[in-house]
Amino acid sequence: MFRRLLIANRGEVAARVHKTCKRMGIESVAVVSTADRDAQWLADVDHVVCIGGPRASESYLDQAAIIEAARHTGASAIHPGWGFLSENHRFAVRCAAAGLTFVGPDPRHLREMGDKALARDTMTALGLDPIPGVDGFLPDLETAKREADRIGYPVLLKAVSGGGGKGMRAVDEPGQLADAWRDAVAEATSAFGDGRMYLEKRIVGGRHVEIQVVGDRWGQAVHMHERECSIQRRHQKVIEEAPSPGLSAVERARVLPKVAEAVRKSGYIGAGTVEMLLDADGNLWFMEMNTRLQVEHGVTEELLGVDLVEWQLRVAANERLPAAQDALTPSGHVIELRLNAEDPSDGFRPCPGTVSTLNWPQGEGIRVDTHLRAGDSIPPFYDSMVAKLVISGPDRPATIARAREALAASTIGGVTTNIPLLQQILGWDAFVSGQYDTKSLERDLLGAV
C-alpha cells in the first residue's frame, strides 16, 4: 500500500479522500490554490502545498504543478478525486512518466470512455444495449439532419467529449436542429476543446439510473447495484437515492450482471459508473461511462457498507477486489442531498461568502460529507456544492422522514443555500411516491420556486 498520497482536488472532495487515507494509515498531501489555502480542514492533512492562483486553470488543472508537488513531498501516488483531472487520460500518462501511480483507470480506458461515441461502440460490442442513435460522430450538420430523420424526432445532440450537460441540446422537430447544432458545437468547443457531436433518440419520460462498478488487475469486476439520479435541473443532479424506486426486480437482475461482465471483458481497472437511461416501459439503455467516482458514491457506500475510496486505493496498489459479487448485498434505503451555496429563487445564482455559523445533524443513519467549518470562506471560483447529507434508513419512507429531520437541523449561516428547495422536494408528491423522471423537477416544481 502507498505510504504517502497526493490528493489532486479541493474542498469536500479532498476532505473525503483524506478521511480514508487517515483511517488506512496513509499520509496525505493536499494541493491548494491561493483561494483555498486558509481552509481550516487543511490542519488535519499531513502536508499542504499551494500550487497556484485562485482559478482552476492556475492551480487544480495545472498538471505540471501537481506532479511537481508530488515529487517535492515524496508522494508515490495521486488520487484525482472527481472533477478537474479525474478523467484526463493525458494526466494519467504524465503521472506514469513521472513514476507516480494514478489512482484510476489506465489511460486507454480513460480515453475510450471519455469519447462518448467510442464508449457507446465499445460497450455495445461488449453486450450492452445502447440508446438508438448514430455510430461514431457526426461530421457536419447535413449528416446530422439525415440521421435525425432516420432515427425520428425527438432527438438529443450530445458532445463526444461532453459531461455535466454541456454541449447537449434537445431537438423536438427538424426546424430546431440547425440552431441546436450551432449552440452545442460552440459550447462543447469552449468547454472541452472538442466540438464533435453525436446524436441519439431522446427518450421522453426517462429516468437516470447509474451502476457503480469496480474492476481489478486480476481479471475481476463487480457491480455495486444501482443509484437513481433523476432529480435534476439542467442535467445537474440534486438528489440521488438507492435502490431506484423505478427499476423493476426483473430488469435489475437482467442488466446488472451484464454490466459487470462487460466491465470485466473490457479489462477495466478501478472504479467507474455506467450511466443508463430507464425508459417509460422499464427498459435500461446504456448512455455512457464515467471513469471515476461520482459525487453520489456515498449512497452506494452506505447501501453496502463499503468504502469505495479504499477499494480504489487497493486496486491501484495491485491488490484484488476486497469482496466478491455475492458479498455485496444491499441493506435498507439511502438518499443523498446536495447542499449548494446558491439561490434557487434567483436562477440558482452562486452565493459565495463567509460561513458565519454551521450546524450539522447527528444521529443514526446520518452522514455529512463536507470540508466546511464556521469561519471558512466559500470562494467564487469553483462549483457551488459545499456539503452532502447521506441519509440511511430501513426503507424509503423512513429514509425520507429522516432526511427531512436532518435538513431541518442543518444551518449554514452567512450564505444563501438550496436547503429550502431540498426541503420542498422531500415533501413533493412526485418524489414521495417515487413517480418522477429527469424532467419532473424543472417541469413540475421549479416553476413554483
SVG drawing of the C-alpha trace seen along z (x, -y; Angstrom):
<svg xmlns="http://www.w3.org/2000/svg" viewBox="-48 -37 59 52">
<polyline fill="none" stroke="black" stroke-width="0.4" points="0.0,0.0 1.1,-3.6 2.9,-5.4 2.0,-8.9 -0.7,-10.0 -1.3,-13.4 -4.9,-14.4 -5.3,-16.4 -8.6,-18.1 -10.1,-20.5 -12.8,-21.1 -15.3,-18.4 -13.7,-16.0 -10.2,-16.2 -11.5,-16.0 -13.4,-12.8 -10.3,-11.1 -8.2,-12.3 -10.7,-10.6 -10.0,-7.2 -6.3,-7.8 -6.2,-8.7 -8.1,-5.5 -5.7,-3.4 -2.6,-5.0 -1.6,-6.7 -0.1,-10.2 -2.0,-12.7 -0.7,-15.7 -3.2,-18.4 -2.7,-20.8 -4.4,-24.2 -5.0,-27.3 -4.4,-30.8 -8.2,-30.9 -8.3,-27.8 -5.1,-27.9 -6.8,-29.2 -9.4,-26.5 -9.5,-25.1 -9.8,-21.4 -6.2,-21.6 -4.9,-21.5 -5.8,-17.8 -3.6,-17.0 0.0,-15.8 1.3,-18.1 -0.1,-21.1 1.3,-22.7 0.0,-25.9 0.3,-25.3 -1.2,-28.5 -3.8,-31.2 -7.5,-31.0 -8.8,-30.0 -8.8,-26.3 -6.6,-26.8 -3.9,-28.3 -4.0,-25.5 -6.2,-22.4 -5.8,-21.9 -2.1,-22.7 -0.7,-19.2 2.9,-20.1 2.4,-21.9 0.6,-18.9 3.2,-16.4 6.0,-18.6 4.1,-18.9 4.0,-15.1 7.7,-14.8 8.6,-17.5 6.6,-15.9 7.7,-12.3 4.2,-11.1 4.1,-7.9 0.5,-8.1 -2.0,-10.7 -5.8,-10.5 -7.6,-12.9 -10.9,-12.7 -13.9,-13.6 -13.9,-16.5 -10.9,-18.5 -8.3,-16.0 -10.0,-12.8 -10.9,-11.7 -7.9,-13.2 -6.0,-10.5 -3.1,-12.8 -2.7,-13.5 -2.6,-9.7 0.1,-9.3 2.1,-12.2 1.8,-10.6 3.1,-7.3 6.0,-9.0 6.9,-10.7 6.9,-7.3 3.6,-8.1 0.6,-5.8 -2.6,-7.4 -5.5,-6.2 -7.9,-5.5 -8.2,-3.6 -5.4,-3.3 -5.0,-5.9 -6.6,-3.6 -9.9,-3.3 -9.9,-7.0 -9.5,-7.8 -12.0,-5.2 -14.7,-6.1 -14.1,-9.8 -15.0,-9.8 -18.8,-9.2 -19.2,-7.9 -16.4,-5.4 -17.7,-4.4 -21.0,-3.7 -19.5,-1.5 -17.2,0.3 -19.9,1.2 -22.3,2.2 -19.7,4.7 -19.4,6.0 -23.1,6.8 -24.9,3.7 -27.9,2.2 -27.3,-1.5 -30.0,-4.1 -30.8,-4.1 -28.5,-6.6 -25.6,-7.1 -22.4,-5.1 -19.4,-7.3 -19.6,-11.1 -21.4,-13.4 -19.0,-15.1 -21.4,-18.0 -24.9,-19.4 -26.2,-17.8 -25.3,-14.4 -27.0,-15.2 -30.2,-16.1 -30.2,-12.8 -29.5,-10.8 -32.2,-12.7 -34.7,-11.9 -33.7,-8.2 -33.9,-7.9 -37.0,-10.0 -37.7,-13.1 -37.3,-14.0 -33.5,-13.5 -30.6,-14.6 -27.4,-16.2 -24.5,-15.4 -20.9,-16.4 -18.5,-13.5 -16.3,-14.8 -19.2,-16.1 -20.2,-15.9 -22.3,-17.8 -24.9,-18.7 -22.5,-20.9 -22.7,-20.5 -26.1,-18.9 -29.3,-20.0 -32.8,-18.5 -34.3,-18.8 -38.0,-18.2 -38.5,-19.0 -36.4,-19.4 -36.6,-23.2 -34.7,-23.4 -31.8,-21.3 -29.6,-23.9 -29.7,-26.3 -29.2,-23.5 -26.2,-22.2 -24.5,-25.7 -25.1,-26.2 -24.0,-22.8 -20.8,-22.8 -19.9,-26.2 -20.5,-25.2 -18.6,-21.9 -15.6,-23.6 -15.4,-26.2 -15.8,-23.7 -13.8,-20.7 -11.8,-21.9 -13.7,-19.4 -16.8,-20.3 -17.6,-16.9 -21.2,-15.7 -23.2,-12.5 -26.9,-12.0 -29.3,-9.7 -33.0,-9.2 -34.4,-11.3 -36.4,-9.1 -39.3,-11.1 -40.2,-10.4 -36.8,-8.6 -35.1,-8.1 -31.4,-8.3 -30.1,-5.1 -26.4,-4.5 -24.5,-1.4 -21.3,-1.5 -18.6,0.9 -15.1,1.7 -12.5,3.9 -9.0,5.0 -5.8,6.1 -6.6,9.8 -9.5,10.0 -12.3,9.5 -15.1,7.0 -18.2,6.4 -21.3,4.2 -22.3,2.4 -26.0,2.2 -27.7,-1.0 -28.4,-4.5 -31.4,-6.7 -30.3,-10.2 -33.3,-11.6 -34.0,-14.6 -32.0,-17.1 -32.0,-20.6 -30.2,-21.3 -28.7,-17.8 -27.2,-18.6 -28.1,-16.1 -29.8,-17.5 -30.9,-14.3 -29.8,-10.7 -31.1,-7.5 -30.7,-3.8 -32.3,-1.4 -34.0,-3.0 -37.8,-3.3 -38.4,-3.0 -36.4,0.1 -38.1,3.5 -36.5,6.5 -36.6,8.3 -34.7,5.6 -32.3,5.2 -31.5,8.9 -31.2,8.9 -28.9,5.9 -26.6,5.5 -24.8,8.8 -24.4,7.8 -22.8,4.5 -20.3,6.3 -19.4,8.8 -18.9,6.0 -16.6,4.2 -14.7,7.5 -14.3,8.2 -13.0,4.8 -10.2,5.2 -11.2,2.1 -9.3,1.3 -10.6,-0.9 -13.9,-2.4 -16.4,-3.7 -20.0,-4.4 -22.1,-3.0 -24.8,-5.5 -28.2,-4.1 -31.5,-5.5 -34.7,-3.8 -37.5,-4.3 -41.2,-4.5 -41.5,-0.8 -39.0,0.1 -36.1,1.0 -32.5,-0.1 -30.4,-1.6 -26.6,-2.3 -25.8,-6.0 -22.1,-6.5 -19.5,-5.6 -17.7,-7.9 -14.2,-6.6 -14.1,-7.9 -16.1,-8.0 -19.3,-10.1 -20.3,-12.8 -23.0,-10.4 -20.7,-7.4 -21.6,-7.8 -25.1,-6.4 -23.5,-3.1 -21.1,-3.1 -24.0,-3.3 -26.2,-0.9 -23.5,1.8 -21.3,0.9 -18.1,0.4 -15.5,-2.4 -15.1,-3.0 -12.0,-5.2 -10.4,-2.3 -11.4,0.0 -9.8,-2.4 -6.6,-2.6 -6.3,1.2 -6.9,1.8 -4.3,-0.9 -1.8,0.9 -2.4,4.1 -4.5,5.8 -7.5,7.9 -11.0,6.6 -11.8,6.6 -15.1,8.5 -16.8,10.8 -20.1,10.1 -22.2,12.3 -20.9,10.5 -22.3,7.1 -25.8,7.3 -27.9,4.0 -29.5,3.1 -32.3,0.6 -32.6,-2.6 -30.2,-5.6 -30.8,-9.2 -28.2,-11.9 -28.9,-15.6 -26.5,-18.0 -26.1,-21.3 -25.1,-24.1 -24.2,-27.7 -26.7,-29.1 -30.1,-30.9 -32.8,-28.9 -35.1,-31.8 -32.7,-33.9 -32.0,-31.4 -29.7,-29.3 -27.1,-32.2 -24.0,-31.0 -23.6,-32.6 -20.0,-32.7 -19.2,-34.2 -18.0,-33.6 -19.7,-30.9 -20.6,-32.6 -22.3,-29.6 -22.5,-26.0 -24.7,-23.2 -25.0,-19.6 -27.5,-16.9 -26.3,-14.0 -27.7,-10.5 -28.4,-7.1 -28.4,-6.9 -26.9,-10.5 -23.6,-11.1 -22.3,-14.5 -19.5,-14.9 -18.0,-18.4 -14.9,-20.3 -16.6,-23.4 -16.1,-24.8 -17.5,-28.0 -15.4,-31.0 -14.4,-29.4 -14.8,-31.2 -16.7,-29.8 -14.7,-31.1 -16.5,-32.3 -14.2,-30.3 -15.4,-26.7 -18.6,-24.6 -21.2,-25.8 -21.6,-22.4 -20.3,-22.6 -21.7,-19.5 -23.7,-16.3 -26.1,-14.8 -26.3,-11.0 -29.3,-9.6 -29.9,-5.9 -33.0,-4.1 -34.7,-0.7 -36.9,-1.6 -37.7,-4.5 -40.5,-6.2 -38.4,-6.1 -35.4,-7.5 -37.4,-10.4 -38.7,-11.2 -35.1,-11.1 -33.9,-13.3 -36.5,-15.9 -35.4,-15.9 -31.7,-16.1 -32.3,-19.1 -34.3,-20.9 -31.2,-20.5 -28.8,-21.8 -27.8,-25.5 -25.1,-27.3 -25.1,-30.9 -23.7,-33.8 -24.5,-32.4 -27.7,-31.5 -28.1,-27.8 -30.6,-25.5 -31.8,-23.9 -35.3,-25.3 -35.6,-23.7 -34.4,-20.4 -37.0,-20.5 -39.6,-21.3 -38.6,-18.3 -38.7,-15.9 -42.4,-16.9 -43.3,-16.9 -45.8,-14.2 -43.9,-13.1 -40.8,-12.4 -42.6,-10.8 -44.4,-8.4 -41.2,-7.7 -43.1,-8.7 -40.7,-11.1 -38.3,-11.4 -35.4,-13.5 -37.6,-16.4 -40.0,-16.4 -38.2,-18.8 -37.9,-21.5 -41.2,-20.8 -43.4,-20.4 -41.8,-22.0 -39.2,-24.7 -41.8,-27.0 -43.2,-27.5 -39.8,-28.1"/>
</svg>
